[in-house]
């Protein structure tokens, strides 16, 4: 699965912010052509993003573009402008059915062929942000091998449902919990909705921690000040890694002696516990490799 702890939105109509984004410590930069760009600036934003995607990719970050949804009629033209060998993937909003993925895949294949690129290299991260999208999430996730993650969009979901967003988030509790389960079943990662109170660091930390407990592997940021908190929450803590190392060491010693389950610190250690420990250590190694690259 892809390592995508933090994904930083950058307005596609702001050259200054796009250039500054090269210094952001995000796993992925997402140049936005959708919500953060006024309608009368979308064409200029598309041209600017197309110019800067190759430049943004030079520091090793994954570079994505959030294109406008298919119902706007802008998607094909935007893909024609931004698809290039340096583009990691596209983020597609308001995905309600597998058809949206199939159509996006078709458009991407056309542009990859036009660019002389291998087929299927540009990934897709669909946004699940409506009642129809939630009910179709499983088939959306399985619609194409290009889909590497599912993103949950709480703001548009509550708008679709005619609900008010609250600090407690009870109104999105069910769909927010469902998306990581669907993603896991499909072998991809789940990405949590942005935290819009970008000056509230403690609120961000609490929301990111609750997302991690649900099974989300990363979260979108709308301000670079959020990146440190998001990366920290979705990076294994040293005390958890140390415990995982002890679990693995104890298990390997036990199995070498022909024994199965064992006790460690007053708790039973069996196969599921050991698998979690191995997985945590592998995640830490992957993060280390990425940060050292």
Secondary structure, DSSP 8 states (H G I E B T S, - for coil): ----SEEEEEETT-HHHHHHGGG---SEEEEESSTTS-GGGHHHHHHHHHHHHHHHGGGS-EEEEEE--GGGT-HHHHHHHH--TT--EEEE----SHHHHHHHHHHHHHHHHHHT--TT-SEEEEEE-SHHHHHTHHHHHTS-TTEEEEEE-HHHHHHHHT----SS-GGGHHHHHHHHHHHHHHT-EEEE---S-TT-HHHHHHHHHHHHHHT--EEEESSGGGHHHHHHHTS--HHHHHHHHHHHHHHHHHHHTT---EEETTEEE-HHHHHHHHHHHHHHHHHHHHHH-
